[in-house]
Amino acid sequence: MNVKNNYNECITNLACSIRKYFELEYKHNTLEYVDKLLSEKNPKNVVVILFDGMGSRILKRNLDKDAFFTKNMKREITTVFPATTTAATTSMRTGLNPVEHGYLGWYTYIEPLGKTIKMFFGTNKEDGEYDVGFDEVRKKYFNYKDITQEINDVGNYKAVSLFPFGNNHYKDLDEMFDIIARECASDGKKYIYAYDEEPDYTMHDFGPDSVEANKLIKERNEKVEKLCKNLDDTIVFVVADHGHIVVDNILLDDYPDLMAMLERTPSLEERAVSFKVKNGMHDNFANEFRKLFGEYFNLYTKDEVIANKLFGDGEENPLFESAIGDFIAIAEDSNKALVTKDSSMLYSHHAGYSDDEVYIPLIIIDRTNL
């Protein structure tokens, strides 16, 4: 198995550098060049802005060499596996790898419930209904705090998280930047994490190289440049959780013989698909899958996934092994996606192993010593 995610230089490691700077414990190596910058400059404010879906390869195609993001892209790093918001933003917010935090994909099988759940919403994949049992599962198996909560609990510094949804959400991009500027101008050493759901939301419908996506990327490039011009004693990191690729959807329900071998609905993602197979049918399933889709997907056993630390290293979440099923199929050299009747049919997607999906930008803007 070729593990493309560099778990020594991925989004988890950036989060660990943030944890180190704010004197929190961390479980994985940090990014030495980030540590050096933070140690030498000792900024009052550290800001991380995560633009969903804005992979580095996509960024390079949509911006010219003189663009603010392009000029300040210090590294191209990888996301975690799979290259999806559920896994990657949780790693950025905690400093944990997916194997540890357990948010493995948009739809993750939860063994205590016997159901496949949309993790960020707590709804059942098959009927879309909220599962009240997931509240207790979350408390028992996903009971960890994010970096901002930990910083605030310790009390030595301040931390703020900004989202376009939930309680105290910002109403639009301008308000998000206004809040960042206001917080940076206030007294005290602090960490600010800001999440923007674009350009991912738009790229799902129009693609990463569309006019619509290009407009959003350029707008964010200009607004971050404007924000940074007015900041002082601040270091800003701009990252993404994953990239995107235009996909060709294959409906698995059109292959009833294959589906009949499964114990439950496929889970995780459409380009990184988990299959739980009925007893005694593993060889038949593997042979049939490779015959049908081997041109488009690499099929790996559970043992291969675990041995190669596909989801990163660290202490396994108690629900990890049951969630990954018996096989995981990964699209690497194709644009195919495997969907079911209860999946979303999207024009562009992620979570596969193409460079466009896996590589993300690490943009660093130093506004100290002005």
ABEGO torsion letter per residue (X at the ends): XBBABBAABBAAAAAAAAAAAAGBBBABBBBAAAAAAAAAAGBABBBBBBBBGBBAAAAAAABBAABAAAAABABBBBBBOBBBAAAAAAAAAAGBBAAAAGBABABBBBAAAGBBBBAAAGBBAAAGBBBAAAAAAAAAAABBBBAAAAAAAAGABBBBBBBABEBGBBABAAAAAAAAAAAAABBEBBBBBBBBAOAAAAAAAAEAABAAAAAAAAAAAAAAAAAAAABBGBBBBBBBABBBBBBBBBBAAABAAAAAABABBBBGBAABBBBBBBBGAAAAAAAAAAAAAAAABBBBBAAAAAAAGAAEBEBBBAAAAAAAEABBBBBAABABBBBBAABBBBABBBGBABAAAABBBBBBBBABGX
